Amino acid sequence: MSAAHVHLDLTPPPVVKSIERRSLVFGLIFAAISLVIAFIRPDQFFRAYLLGYMCWLGWLLGRWRFS
């Protein structure tokens, strides 16, 4: 029996590049805003950072536990 050669194209569609670029721009903008807020109001920044960290950590650990 001969092995069948299958050409499997796993390259992402071109729209992925535009989504990637847009996400990078938004990430850099919001990182800059976060740094400004961290210097202006550090108490508010660290409270929000901790809340966001714990929210995502809880979701990811719960997802890991039940998957």
Secondary structure, 3 states (H helix, E strand, C coil): CCCCCCCCCCCCCCHHHHHHHHHHHHHHHHHHHHHHHHHHCHHHHHHHHHHHHHHHHHHHHHHHHHC
